[in-house]
Each structure stands twice: as C-alpha cells, then as structure tokens.
Amino acid sequence: MTSEQPGNPLHGITLAAMLEKLVAHYGWDELGYMINIRCFTFDPSIKSSLAFLRKTPWARKKVETLYLDTLDDFAPDAT
C-alpha cells in the first residue's frame, strides 16, 4: 500500500530523473559550481553521483532544492 502525497512536488520523481534533468539543464561544470560536492566536480557521472546522494542526506537535499528551484526552467515535454 502506498500513501498519497498531495502537494509534494517531488512525489513520483526519482533521484536519477532529477539528476539527469539538472545535468541536461546546467551541465556538470555549472552543477558542480552551484552544489560544490566532489561527485559533481571530479570525474562526474550519474552512477557515482547517485551512489553518493543516496547515502548523504544533506547533499540529496541540496539537489532536491535546486531541482525545485529550477522546475519552471525545464522545457515542457512535447505532446
């Protein structure tokens, strides 16, 4: 059984999806400047970044906050 989370803009969005959108929007260099963590600034990859973010709550929170702040900048999906 899953509980509904009305009003939670992150509900249903995976960390991987957030990170992929941020990297596509900003690129690794800008993302590393905005959130100064080693997995974004030294030999970055989605896989290594996800491993770090999943075990580091403060870093994940920074990514989630940036994602929410950038949400309006993402181009809507073409339908």
C-alpha positions as CSV (number, residue, x, y, z in Angstrom):
1,M,0.0,0.0,0.0
2,T,1.3,3.4,-0.9
3,S,0.2,6.7,0.6
4,E,-0.8,9.7,-1.4
5,Q,1.3,12.8,-1.1
6,P,-0.8,15.6,-2.3
7,G,1.1,18.9,-2.7
8,N,4.5,17.2,-2.7
9,P,6.2,18.3,-6.0
10,L,8.8,15.6,-5.7
11,H,6.3,12.7,-5.4
12,G,6.9,10.2,-8.1
13,I,10.2,11.7,-9.3
14,T,13.2,9.6,-8.8
15,L,16.6,11.0,-7.7
16,A,18.0,9.7,-11.0
17,A,15.4,11.7,-13.0
18,M,16.1,14.8,-11.0
19,L,19.9,14.5,-11.5
20,E,19.5,13.8,-15.3
21,K,17.4,16.9,-15.8
22,L,19.7,19.0,-13.8
23,V,22.8,17.8,-15.7
24,A,21.0,18.3,-19.0
25,H,20.0,21.8,-18.0
26,Y,23.2,23.1,-16.3
27,G,25.9,20.6,-17.3
28,W,28.4,19.1,-14.8
29,D,30.6,22.2,-14.5
30,E,27.7,24.6,-13.6
31,L,26.1,22.0,-11.4
32,G,29.4,21.5,-9.5
33,Y,29.7,25.2,-9.1
34,M,26.1,25.5,-7.7
35,I,26.4,22.5,-5.4
36,N,30.1,22.1,-4.6
37,I,30.4,18.3,-4.0
38,R,33.2,16.2,-5.3
39,C,31.0,13.8,-7.3
40,F,29.9,16.8,-9.4
41,T,33.3,18.4,-9.8
42,F,35.8,15.5,-10.2
43,D,35.2,12.9,-12.9
44,P,31.4,13.2,-12.6
45,S,28.9,10.5,-13.7
46,I,25.3,9.8,-13.0
47,K,26.1,6.5,-11.4
48,S,28.8,7.8,-8.9
49,S,26.6,10.8,-8.1
50,L,23.6,8.7,-7.3
51,A,25.6,6.4,-5.1
52,F,26.8,9.4,-3.1
53,L,23.5,11.2,-3.0
54,R,21.6,8.1,-1.8
55,K,23.8,7.8,1.3
56,T,24.3,11.5,2.0
57,P,21.0,13.2,3.1
58,W,22.4,16.8,3.2
59,A,23.7,16.5,-0.4
60,R,20.5,15.0,-1.6
61,K,18.5,17.8,0.0
62,K,20.6,20.4,-1.9
63,V,19.9,18.5,-5.2
64,E,16.2,18.4,-4.4
65,T,16.1,22.1,-3.5
66,L,17.9,23.1,-6.8
67,Y,15.6,20.8,-8.8
68,L,12.5,22.5,-7.2
69,D,14.0,26.0,-7.8
70,T,14.7,25.1,-11.4
71,L,11.5,23.3,-12.1
72,D,10.0,26.3,-14.0
73,D,13.1,26.5,-16.3
74,F,12.7,22.9,-17.6
75,A,11.1,22.8,-21.0
76,P,7.7,21.1,-21.0
77,D,7.5,17.7,-22.7
78,A,6.3,17.9,-26.3
79,T,2.9,16.3,-26.7
